[in-house]
Amino acid sequence: MAREDEDRAVDPSDGRSAAPSDEPPAAPAASRSDGDGVALARSLVGAIPAATLACDPESLAIRAVNDAAATLLAREPSALTLSGLSDLAASGTTVAGEPVADAFSGVVAGEGAVSAEVDVAVDGDTRRLRLRAHAATLAGREWLIAVATDVTARVRAERRNRSRARTLDAVASTLPLALFRCDARGTIDRWNERASADAGYDAADLDGRAFADLFDDGSTVSEGLTRVYRDGIVVEREATLLTRSGEEVPYRLTMGPVTDGSEVVGAVVLGEDRTDESVREERLAVLTRVLRHNFRNDLNVVTGFSEQARNAVDDPEAIAQLDRVVETAGRLLHLGETARKVERLLAERPEPEPLPLSRVVSSALESLPAELREAADVEVDVPADLTVSGVDRLPDAIAELLDNAIRHGDADRPSVRVSAAELPSESWVSLVVADDGPGIPPAERAVLTGEETQLKHTSGLGLWYVHWVVTAGGGRLDITESTDGGSRIELSLRVPDEG
């Protein structure tokens, strides 16, 4: 037993002996406190759903991270806790150029958070992170708790927007037209130098001004902008710009939507000074009216005297020659009437609208002279339920085709067939005018191909007029031969959009 007693240690607290123990010696109090603090910090950041790091406020050494932070930074938690907050930034500085250590130094509990953005290398890519840090006290120890948010998408979008803005500024400065941008209320917020020069106003007068107030007929401009905002479409209007000096300038406006997703948030307007064009148009209109009036009156005189002379002579050869004079005068009168229609079409610029096709064809037939209708057999096969998109001159265009087919038919009684059908695409309707006449000469067909020249040109405006009317409504015109050997003219007409 003596040996056992010798092996005992003396407990300094009570002098009693104690048996040796296998337990490791207790850690120093400071080490236990540090470990407890890290564990608390780890528990805190682990409970936060956002990417969060707990750092030493003095050295910014990272002591604890949560899974969201490890995922965001694409690093193991153990690797992160061997680095510091400054090590995350690719350059050791914030985006503003300040050292990370300086940006987050002196953060005091209860005095709010400090934010900074840094560029971080993540899996070979550079990401922009926003760090928002605040001070916290856990078990008597100070911590810097930093929440990291990936703002890369925002930064890249801002860069794209800045690039687009620079491009638009460059386009606006070189554009030979006036350019205005309006907000959703129709108020001017941007413009180019041409716009300022045309209106005669400086920046202080244009900024925040209602765009419609620049024009004499402001209601027309306001109505156009309303359509842009409501329907998200491009709208054209003719208006009179009132300059600061009181000058009235004829203006052509093209207004289009500015969108944010599916929402129209403003409008961009191109303005073109039409002074020179307007003067030319006015002079040409006067010239055309005078020529057409004299042309018609003089031809009526030629026709009247030729018919009287034809009735007064018995010579067959002279009668044939006078018949040809009357026929030529009639053809020229028809050309003058077509020219009048073309002038109205170009001046009025009608917009496409839904048109019941059967009613359009009926109107075309009824507009023909009675003697012309009765001189031919016209068969119509147009379903009553077909509706097409076209301008209001479409009946005139179809009447022109019928008139041409009947007048130029070489049979004693020409046959003309008008038929229509919806095409398989369900977006188009085909209207065909076919006859048994001699067909349309190749020179006339050149209307569609642009091959017409001074040496090889059409003799009239009829096909040009039909072509312009059909294309104004978004359609197409095609000329081939009919099964009866005559001409076959097909109009491809759009079906109106629903709604």
ZAMARGU-4260 file (C-alpha; in steps of 0.2 Angstrom, whole numbers, plus 5000, padded with zeros to 4 digits):
<rodrens>
0) 5000/5000/5000 | 5015/5011/5003 | 5019/5011/4985 | 5001/5015/4980 | 5002/5030/4992
5) 5019/5036/4984 | 5011/5036/4967 | 4997/5047/4973 | 4998/5066/4969 | 4993/5079/4982
10) 4978/5090/4978 | 4983/5107/4982 | 4965/5112/4986 | 4963/5101/5001 | 4979/5092/5004
15) 4970/5076/5000 | 4979/5064/4988 | 4971/5061/4970 | 4973/5047/4958 | 4981/5051/4942
20) 4968/5056/4928 | 4968/5052/4909 | 4959/5069/4905 | 4970/5082/4895 | 4975/5097/4904
25) 4962/5111/4904 | 4965/5125/4890 | 4969/5142/4895 | 4954/5154/4898 | 4959/5165/4884
30) 4959/5150/4871 | 4942/5144/4877 | 4935/5161/4875 | 4942/5163/4857 | 4935/5146/4852
35) 4918/5150/4860 | 4917/5167/4850 | 4921/5159/4833 | 4908/5145/4837 | 4895/5159/4841
40) 4900/5169/4825 | 4898/5153/4815 | 4881/5150/4822 | 4876/5167/4818 | 4881/5168/4800
45) 4874/5150/4798 | 4857/5157/4803 | 4857/5170/4789 | 4851/5165/4772 | 4861/5178/4763
50) 4880/5175/4759 | 4888/5181/4776 | 4906/5182/4783 | 4911/5185/4801 | 4928/5195/4801
55) 4940/5201/4814 | 4936/5220/4815 | 4955/5225/4816 | 4963/5213/4804 | 4948/5209/4793
60) 4953/5191/4794 | 4938/5180/4790 | 4934/5168/4804 | 4917/5161/4799 | 4907/5159/4783
65) 4890/5151/4779 | 4886/5139/4765 | 4879/5153/4754 | 4895/5163/4755 | 4905/5148/4750
70) 4894/5144/4736 | 4894/5163/4730 | 4913/5163/4730 | 4915/5146/4724 | 4928/5142/4738
75) 4928/5130/4752 | 4924/5137/4769 | 4941/5131/4776 | 4950/5141/4762 | 4940/5156/4765
80) 4944/5156/4784 | 4963/5157/4780 | 4961/5173/4770 | 4955/5191/4774 | 4941/5202/4767
85) 4954/5212/4758 | 4960/5196/4749 | 4943/5194/4741 | 4945/5209/4730 | 4954/5206/4714
90) 4965/5222/4717 | 4963/5224/4736 | 4953/5239/4733 | 4935/5244/4731 | 4927/5249/4715
95) 4929/5267/4720 | 4948/5264/4722 | 4948/5264/4741 | 4958/5250/4750 | 4946/5238/4757
100) 4954/5239/4774 | 4951/5258/4774 | 4933/5256/4768 | 4928/5245/4783 | 4939/5252/4796
105) 4931/5260/4811 | 4914/5252/4810 | 4906/5254/4827 | 4891/5244/4833 | 4875/5253/4833
110) 4881/5266/4821 | 4874/5258/4805 | 4882/5248/4791 | 4896/5252/4779 | 4894/5247/4760
115) 4906/5245/4746 | 4907/5236/4730 | 4922/5225/4725 | 4927/5215/4710 | 4930/5196/4714
120) 4938/5182/4704 | 4925/5168/4704 | 4929/5152/4693 | 4939/5162/4680 | 4926/5176/4679
125) 4925/5193/4687 | 4910/5196/4698 | 4904/5212/4706 | 4900/5210/4724 | 4892/5222/4736
130) 4898/5220/4754 | 4887/5228/4767 | 4896/5226/4784 | 4891/5231/4802 | 4898/5228/4819
135) 4891/5216/4831 | 4896/5210/4849 | 4895/5191/4853 | 4900/5185/4871 | 4910/5201/4874
140) 4919/5200/4858 | 4918/5212/4843 | 4915/5206/4826 | 4912/5213/4808 | 4898/5204/4800
145) 4898/5207/4781 | 4884/5202/4769 | 4889/5199/4751 | 4877/5202/4737 | 4881/5198/4718
150) 4877/5213/4708 | 4886/5208/4692 | 4870/5207/4682 | 4865/5225/4687 | 4883/5231/4683
155) 4883/5223/4666 | 4866/5230/4662 | 4872/5247/4667 | 4887/5245/4655 | 4876/5240/4641
160) 4864/5254/4644 | 4879/5266/4644 | 4886/5259/4628 | 4868/5260/4620 | 4867/5278/4627
165) 4884/5283/4619 | 4879/5275/4603 | 4862/5284/4603 | 4870/5300/4607 | 4882/5298/4592
170) 4868/5293/4581 | 4858/5308/4587 | 4872/5320/4584 | 4875/5314/4566 | 4857/5312/4561
175) 4851/5324/4548 | 4834/5325/4556 | 4827/5333/4572 | 4826/5320/4586 | 4816/5322/4602
180) 4813/5310/4616 | 4798/5312/4627 | 4793/5303/4643 | 4777/5294/4646 | 4768/5311/4649
185) 4773/5318/4632 | 4786/5330/4640 | 4803/5333/4631 | 4818/5326/4641 | 4831/5324/4627
190) 4834/5331/4609 | 4848/5333/4597 | 4856/5350/4590 | 4845/5349/4574 | 4829/5349/4585
195) 4835/5364/4595 | 4840/5373/4579 | 4823/5369/4570 | 4813/5375/4585 | 4824/5390/4589
200) 4824/5385/4608 | 4839/5382/4619 | 4840/5369/4632 | 4831/5379/4646 | 4816/5381/4635
205) 4815/5363/4628 | 4818/5353/4644 | 4802/5348/4652 | 4791/5357/4639 | 4776/5347/4632
210) 4781/5341/4615 | 4764/5345/4607 | 4766/5364/4612 | 4779/5366/4599 | 4766/5364/4585
215) 4752/5375/4579 | 4741/5359/4577 | 4745/5352/4594 | 4730/5341/4595 | 4736/5331/4580
220) 4753/5328/4588 | 4745/5324/4605 | 4733/5311/4596 | 4748/5303/4588 | 4758/5302/4604
225) 4742/5294/4612 | 4742/5280/4599 | 4761/5277/4602 | 4758/5276/4621 | 4742/5266/4620
230) 4746/5254/4605 | 4765/5253/4605 | 4766/5257/4586 | 4775/5269/4575 | 4764/5284/4570
235) 4767/5297/4556 | 4759/5314/4556 | 4760/5330/4547 | 4761/5346/4558 | 4766/5364/4558
240) 4781/5368/4569 | 4780/5385/4577 | 4798/5392/4580 | 4802/5403/4594 | 4803/5418/4581
245) 4785/5414/4576 | 4790/5406/4559 | 4778/5392/4553 | 4788/5376/4547 | 4779/5362/4538
250) 4785/5346/4548 | 4784/5327/4545 | 4784/5318/4562 | 4788/5299/4564 | 4784/5294/4582
255) 4789/5277/4590 | 4788/5269/4607 | 4802/5268/4620 | 4798/5252/4630 | 4804/5244/4646
260) 4799/5226/4644 | 4781/5226/4638 | 4778/5243/4645 | 4779/5259/4634 | 4788/5272/4645
265) 4791/5286/4632 | 4792/5290/4614 | 4806/5295/4602 | 4801/5307/4588 | 4810/5311/4571
270) 4805/5327/4564 | 4809/5332/4546 | 4808/5350/4539 | 4797/5349/4524 | 4798/5367/4518
275) 4807/5363/4502 | 4797/5348/4498 | 4781/5357/4502 | 4785/5371/4490 | 4789/5358/4476
280) 4773/5349/4480 | 4763/5365/4479 | 4771/5370/4462 | 4768/5353/4455 | 4750/5352/4461
285) 4747/5369/4452 | 4755/5363/4436 | 4746/5346/4437 | 4729/5354/4439 | 4732/5367/4425
290) 4738/5353/4413 | 4724/5341/4418 | 4711/5354/4416 | 4717/5360/4399 | 4721/5342/4394
295) 4703/5337/4397 | 4695/5352/4389 | 4705/5351/4374 | 4703/5332/4372 | 4684/5334/4373
300) 4685/5347/4359 | 4695/5335/4349 | 4683/5321/4352 | 4668/5332/4348 | 4674/5338/4332
305) 4681/5321/4327 | 4664/5313/4330 | 4655/5327/4320 | 4667/5325/4305 | 4665/5306/4306
310) 4646/5308/4304 | 4648/5320/4290 | 4659/5310/4278 | 4656/5294/4268 | 4674/5289/4264
315) 4678/5273/4273 | 4696/5277/4275 | 4692/5294/4283 | 4680/5286/4294 | 4692/5274/4300
320) 4705/5287/4303 | 4692/5298/4313 | 4687/5282/4323 | 4705/5281/4328 | 4706/5299/4333
325) 4691/5297/4344 | 4698/5281/4352 | 4715/5289/4355 | 4707/5304/4363 | 4696/5293/4374
330) 4712/5283/4380 | 4721/5300/4384 | 4706/5306/4394 | 4706/5289/4404 | 4725/5292/4407
335) 4721/5310/4413 | 4708/5303/4425 | 4720/5289/4431 | 4733/5303/4434 | 4721/5312/4445
340) 4718/5296/4456 | 4737/5294/4457 | 4739/5312/4463 | 4725/5309/4477 | 4733/5293/4482
345) 4750/5300/4484 | 4744/5316/4493 | 4732/5308/4505 | 4742/5293/4510 | 4728/5282/4516
350) 4731/5269/4530 | 4725/5251/4528 | 4709/5246/4535 | 4698/5230/4535 | 4688/5229/4519
355) 4674/5216/4515 | 4681/5209/4498 | 4664/5205/4490 | 4658/5223/4493 | 4675/5230/4486
360) 4673/5220/4470 | 4654/5225/4468 | 4659/5243/4470 | 4672/5241/4457 | 4660/5234/4444
365) 4647/5247/4448 | 4659/5261/4445 | 4662/5255/4427 | 4653/5265/4413 | 4637/5256/4409
370) 4641/5253/4391 | 4658/5245/4396 | 4649/5233/4408 | 4636/5228/4395 | 4650/5225/4382
375) 4657/5210/4392 | 4653/5194/4401 | 4660/5197/4419 | 4659/5182/4431 | 4662/5185/4450
380) 4666/5172/4462 | 4671/5180/4479 | 4665/5173/4495 | 4655/5185/4506 | 4665/5181/4522
385) 4682/5186/4515 | 4689/5202/4523 | 4706/5210/4518 | 4717/5224/4524 | 4718/5238/4511
390) 4717/5256/4508 | 4700/5264/4502 | 4706/5265/4484 | 4706/5247/4482 | 4689/5247/4472
395) 4696/5260/4460 | 4712/5248/4458 | 4701/5233/4454 | 4690/5244/4442 | 4706/5249/4433
400) 4709/5230/4430 | 4692/5227/4424 | 4692/5242/4413 | 4708/5237/4405 | 4703/5219/4402
405) 4686/5224/4394 | 4694/5238/4383 | 4708/5228/4377 | 4699/5212/4374 | 4700/5206/4356
410) 4684/5195/4356 | 4668/5202/4350 | 4662/5200/4368 | 4676/5199/4381 | 4675/5187/4395
415) 4682/5192/4412 | 4682/5181/4428 | 4685/5188/4446 | 4688/5175/4459 | 4695/5175/4477
420) 4700/5162/4490 | 4709/5162/4506 | 4727/5155/4505 | 4732/5140/4516 | 4743/5151/4527
425) 4727/5160/4533 | 4736/5176/4533 | 4733/5180/4514 | 4719/5181/4502 | 4721/5179/4483
430) 4710/5189/4471 | 4712/5185/4453 | 4706/5195/4438 | 4708/5184/4422 | 4702/5187/4404
435) 4703/5179/4387 | 4711/5194/4378 | 4728/5196/4370 | 4737/5197/4387 | 4748/5211/4394
440) 4764/5216/4384 | 4781/5212/4392 | 4784/5231/4394 | 4769/5233/4404 | 4774/5219/4416
445) 4791/5228/4419 | 4780/5239/4431 | 4783/5225/4444 | 4802/5222/4441 | 4808/5239/4439
450) 4815/5236/4422 | 4805/5250/4414 | 4817/5262/4405 | 4815/5277/4393 | 4817/5266/4378
455) 4805/5253/4384 | 4791/5261/4394 | 4773/5258/4398 | 4760/5267/4389 | 4749/5272/4404
460) 4747/5273/4422 | 4734/5260/4425 | 4746/5246/4431 | 4756/5258/4441 | 4741/5264/4450
465) 4735/5247/4454 | 4752/5242/4460 | 4753/5257/4472 | 4736/5255/4479 | 4739/5236/4483
470) 4756/5239/4490 | 4749/5254/4501 | 4739/5241/4509 | 4753/5229/4512 | 4749/5217/4497
475) 4757/5211/4481 | 4753/5211/4463 | 4758/5197/4450 | 4755/5196/4432 | 4755/5179/4422
480) 4745/5172/4408 | 4727/5165/4411 | 4722/5147/4405 | 4712/5156/4391 | 4727/5164/4384
485) 4724/5181/4391 | 4731/5190/4406 | 4730/5184/4424 | 4733/5197/4437 | 4733/5191/4455
490) 4732/5202/4470 | 4739/5195/4486 | 4730/5204/4500 | 4733/5203/4519 | 4720/5197/4531
495) 4718/5210/4545 | 4726/5207/4561 | 4714/5201/4575 | 4710/5215/4588
</rodrens>
